[in-house]
Amino acid sequence: MGQQDGRGGGSPGVPARRRGQGELEAQVLAALRAAPEPVPAGWVREHLGGTLAYTTVITILTRLQAKGVVTRQRAGRSFAWTAAADEAGLAAHRMRRVLDGETNRQAVLASFVSSLPPQDEELLRRLFQETEGTEETEETEAAAQTEETAQTERGGSDARADGREH
């Protein structure tokens, strides 16, 4: 008859291990990423070993939803939950949240970049170049499409005008 709170220390008199900050959220997210489809909170609870209270799982899922890390959709009278991003997306989300909490973004970013090892700095430069190239290509394609549409419309109105003049 051990503790049923999911924190360890299954014997009487043995203190329960305290989870690290964000550890339970990380476990819930890992469970959602392992899910084959959107799943109910009960599935998450069972996937985590069934020792957490159902209300604890709901609380964690709700907090993660408020952070934009999970989504939910109606499934009968309850909800089915899904991770909104993979691990890389989640890490990027956490980084943006930290950055958003700072008053001097430029100083934080400068400090971050200057502390990167050379290979990460080069990777970051390459990613920026790829992103800029993608944006330029999209802008060029959009401009070309807009010009083509404008020419078609002008051509159509010119044809109508020519038809009235003849």
Solvent accessible surface area in square Angstrom, and as a share of the most:
residue,aa,sasa,rsa
1,M,230,1.03
2,G,31,0.29
3,Q,82,0.36
4,Q,130,0.58
5,D,49,0.25
6,G,31,0.30
7,R,84,0.30
8,G,41,0.39
9,G,21,0.20
10,G,48,0.46
11,S,58,0.37
12,P,122,0.77
13,G,83,0.80
14,V,72,0.41
15,P,115,0.72
16,A,32,0.25
17,R,135,0.49
18,R,193,0.70
19,R,50,0.18
20,G,42,0.40
21,Q,195,0.86
22,G,40,0.38
23,E,49,0.22
24,L,22,0.11
25,E,33,0.15
26,A,55,0.43
27,Q,66,0.29
28,V,0,0.00
29,L,6,0.03
30,A,51,0.40
31,A,2,0.02
32,L,8,0.04
33,R,79,0.29
34,A,63,0.49
35,A,18,0.14
36,P,117,0.74
37,E,115,0.52
38,P,50,0.32
39,V,6,0.04
40,P,68,0.43
41,A,3,0.02
42,G,27,0.26
43,W,79,0.28
44,V,0,0.00
45,R,65,0.24
46,E,110,0.49
47,H,96,0.43
48,L,45,0.22
49,G,55,0.53
50,G,18,0.17
51,T,51,0.30
52,L,11,0.05
53,A,55,0.43
54,Y,109,0.41
55,T,98,0.57
56,T,47,0.27
57,V,0,0.00
58,I,59,0.30
59,T,57,0.33
60,I,14,0.07
61,L,0,0.00
62,T,62,0.36
63,R,137,0.50
64,L,3,0.01
65,Q,59,0.26
66,A,92,0.71
67,K,64,0.27
68,G,48,0.47
69,V,9,0.05
70,V,2,0.01
71,T,73,0.42
72,R,97,0.35
73,Q,102,0.45
74,R,157,0.57
75,A,49,0.38
76,G,71,0.68
77,R,234,0.85
78,S,51,0.33
79,F,51,0.21
80,A,10,0.08
81,W,6,0.02
82,T,52,0.30
83,A,18,0.14
84,A,53,0.41
85,A,41,0.31
86,D,91,0.47
87,E,118,0.53
88,A,74,0.58
89,G,24,0.23
90,L,13,0.07
91,A,35,0.27
92,A,38,0.30
93,H,38,0.17
94,R,124,0.45
95,M,110,0.49
96,R,131,0.48
97,R,113,0.41
98,V,101,0.58
99,L,25,0.12
100,D,93,0.48
101,G,64,0.61
102,E,78,0.35
103,T,144,0.84
104,N,87,0.44
105,R,113,0.41
106,Q,146,0.65
107,A,48,0.37
108,V,49,0.28
109,L,83,0.41
110,A,60,0.47
111,S,70,0.45
112,F,86,0.36
113,V,52,0.30
114,S,94,0.61
115,S,86,0.55
116,L,33,0.16
117,P,57,0.36
118,P,109,0.68
119,Q,126,0.56
120,D,58,0.30
121,E,48,0.22
122,E,90,0.41
123,L,77,0.38
124,L,49,0.24
125,R,130,0.47
126,R,113,0.41
127,L,85,0.42
128,F,120,0.50
129,Q,123,0.55
130,E,100,0.45
131,T,70,0.41
132,E,96,0.43
133,G,33,0.32
134,T,74,0.43
135,E,88,0.39
136,E,110,0.49
137,T,72,0.42
138,E,102,0.46
139,E,114,0.51
140,T,91,0.53
141,E,109,0.49
142,A,56,0.44
143,A,63,0.48
144,A,61,0.47
145,Q,124,0.55
146,T,93,0.54
147,E,83,0.37
148,E,116,0.52
149,T,69,0.40
150,A,31,0.24
151,Q,97,0.43
152,T,94,0.55
153,E,114,0.51
154,R,124,0.45
155,G,37,0.35
156,G,29,0.28
157,S,47,0.30
158,D,82,0.42
159,A,63,0.49
160,R,144,0.52
161,A,40,0.31
162,D,70,0.36
163,G,53,0.51
164,R,186,0.68
165,E,141,0.63
166,H,184,0.82
